[in-house]
């Protein structure tokens, strides 16, 4: 079996290359999505593609024809890869031209799809939780668009690892926004507190499932408000929610230890039931 399956600009290829004058390379002038699949069935494919299209429209990048064929392309890629669990990475750049800040008119976008084996987080992390450092949120002002401009995320993640932590939790003007690659939820009693949806956070698909499906099902009240950093010692627990993390408990933020409560594990189980219904 191949380690990865590549679909570049309309064809499957083993020689995956893009020109050096692609605007995605020069300027991170591109958007992306990461989609999970199990038993060759993608999770929340329609939602991921709609978010991708929204990002393209916001940036004024032409929507490539391949998005109209995405179900068929992904299905073929998953068959070629032939893994039980897979990751589907899609990146669309504005296109190729000589380097210039101002793009030319009618550029043809570059379409990249890479399908590879996905390895879920270890069971002990999902059960016992992970630790987070706090890191100032210096990202650009449109975090609601899923661009490949992720250098601040990379730096924060590196600093977390250097300090022996699992990930970093961004804060801005004294309030928590999200982690480097997932939504942050705090628990206080029967309340789930999370940053309101605005340009400062990504409209996470996992977040939406927690808010619209899991919270009503389990009797939690959703509070969409900024959580201040000084409130961390007063919360009952916390978790991250994202495509690659699923529902991941947090057991420590800086020097504040947090309990991995039964409530968090119930939310986690409810989410696993949702994705199991998709892939069974």
N, C-alpha and C positions, 0 to 999 in steps of 0.2 A: 504493500500500500504506500502511496506517496505521503511524504510528511506534510505537504501542503498542495492545494489545488489553486491555480491562478487563472483568473479571467480578466484580461486587460483589453480595453477598447474593442470589445466585440468578439473576442475569441479566447478559448482556453489555450494556455501555452505553458511549456516547461521552462521557457527562457523569459522570465518575468523581468522586464526592463521598462523604464520610462526615460525620456530624454532629460538631460541636465538643465534644459531651459524651460522646464515645467514650472508654472507659477506656484504650485504646491511646494516645490523645493525652495524656490527663491523667497517666498513671502508667507508660507503656510496659508496660501489663498485657497482653502479647501475645507470641506466638511466631511464628516465620517460617521459611521455607526458600527457598533459591535453587537452582533446578534448571536444568541446561544441556540443550539439545536441538540436534540436528543432523539435517538431512534430515527434520525433523518427528518425530524419535524422541528422547524424553527419556533422559538418562543416569540409571541407578540410581533410577528413580522409586519403586519399592517401598520401598527403603531410606530415601529422603527422607521419604516419607509416614509410615513407621513411626517415624522420629525425631520428626516433627511431632506425632504422636499421643502419643508418650511425654511430650513437653514439655507438652502439654495436660493429660494425666493428672497430672503432677507439680504443675502449678499449679492443678488443680481447675477447669479451664475445660471447658465442655461441648464435646464433639466435634460439629461441625456436620454436617448430613446431606450437605453437598456433598463431604465427603471420601469418601463411599461412591460418588460419581459422578466422582471426580477424573480417572480415565483419559479419560472421555468429554469432560469440560470442557476438559482440556489439549489433547486432540486437536482439538477445535473451535477453540480459541484459536490453535493453531499454524497451522491452515489459514487462518484469518482474517488472521493476521500475514503468512504466506507469505514467510518468510525462511529462508535456508539454515542459519544458526546463530541460536539464540534463547536468551533467558533467561526463566525462569518464576519469578516471585516470588509466594510465597504468604504472607499474613499473616492470622492469626486472633487477634482481640482478645476480651476477656471479654464485651464488649458495651457498650451505651449506657445511661447513667443520669446523674442529677445527681451532681456531683462529691462523692465520699465515699471515704475510705480503705477502709472496710469495704464490700465489694460486696453488693448485694442478692441475694436468692435467685432461682434460675431465670432468670438473664439469658440472652438469646439472643446468641450470639457473632456478631461481625461477621466476614464472610469476604471477603477481598480476594485477587484473583489478577490479576497484571499480567504480560503477555507482551510482550517487546520484543526488538529485534535485539541479538545478542551479538557483541561484537568481541573476539576472543582477544588475548592479549598478543602484542606484537611478537616476531617470530622472533629478533631479536638479544638480547632479554631471556631468552628460553627457552634460547638457546645460550650466552650469555656470563654470565648470572646478574645478580643484583641486590644492592644494599647495604642493610644493616639497622642501625638504632640500637638500643641497649638502653633499655628504658623500664620503670619499676617497674609491676608488675601490681597495679592498685588496683581491679580489677573485683570484683563481688560474688562470694559464695562458691559459687554454683551455675552455673559456666560450662558445665557439661554440658547445661544447658537452653538452647536456642537462642532467647533472648528478644530483643526489639528494644531492650533497655536497653544501648545500645552507645556511650554518650558517652565512656567511657574509651578505647575503641578509636578513636573519631574524633579525640580529642585527641592520642593517640599517633601516629596517622597524620599529622596536621597537623604535629606537631613533627618527624617524620622528613622530611617534605617541606621544611620550613623550613631544615633542616640539609643539604639536598641528597641525602638518602637515599631509597630506594624505599619502605621500610616500617619498622615497629618490631617488635622482638622483646621480648615481656614476660618479666620475671623476678620471682620472689617468694621471699623468704628465701634469696636467693643462688642460686636454681636457675631455669633457663629453663622456661617453661610452653609458650607457643605465640606465634604472631604475632598481629597484629590481626584476621586473618581466615583463618588456615590453620595446619595442623600443622607443627611444626619437627622435622626429622630431622638428626642429625649422623652422619657416617661416620668410623669409625676402623678401619682394616684392612678385614676382611670383616664388621664389625659395623655395624648401623644402630641408633643410640641415639635414643630418643624418650621423652617424659614418659609415665609410666603412665596408663592410663585411670582417671580419678577425677573428682571434682567440680570440679577446677581447670582442666580442658580440655574442649573440645567433642569428642564421639565422632565424629570426622570420617569420612566415607564413603571419601574418598580415602586417608586413613590406613589404614583397614581393608583396602583393596585392596593397599596397599604391604606391610602386615604379613602378610596371609593368602595373597596370590596372587603378588606380584612377588618378595618376598624369598626364598621357597622356590624359586621358578623360577630365580632368578639365583644362588642359593647364599649369600645374606646371612643372617647370624645377627641376629635381632631382640633388642635389649636394651631392655626397658621400664624405664627408671630416670631419675630427674632428672639432667640434665646441669648441673653447676655452672658459673657464669659464668667462673670462673678456669680452667676446662678448655678454653675456646674456642681459645686458641693451640695446643693440642695435638691438635685434631681434624684429620682429613684433608680434610674437606669438609662441606658442609651443603646442604639444600634445603628448600623449603616445599612442602606438599602440600595442595591444596584444590580446591573446585569451579571457581572462577574462575581459579586460578593453574595448574591441572594440577600438573605436577612442575616447580618453578621453582628452578634452582640459585641458591645464594648465593655471591657472590664477595667479600663483605666484611661483617664485623660490627664496628661502630665503627672502630677503626684496625687491626684484624686482617684481612689479606688471605687469601682462601681460593681454592684451585684448583677450577675446574670440571672435575672428573675424568671420565674415560671411564665410570667406574662410575655416576656420577650420570646421564650421558646415556643409559646403558643402562637405568636405572630409568625414565627419562623415556620412552624408546622403548617399553618394555614397557607402560607405562600407556597410551600412545597406541594401542597395539594392542588393549588391552582396550576402550577407548571406540570404536575403529573397528569392532570386532566387533558392538557394539551398534547403530551407526548405519548401517552399510553395507547 
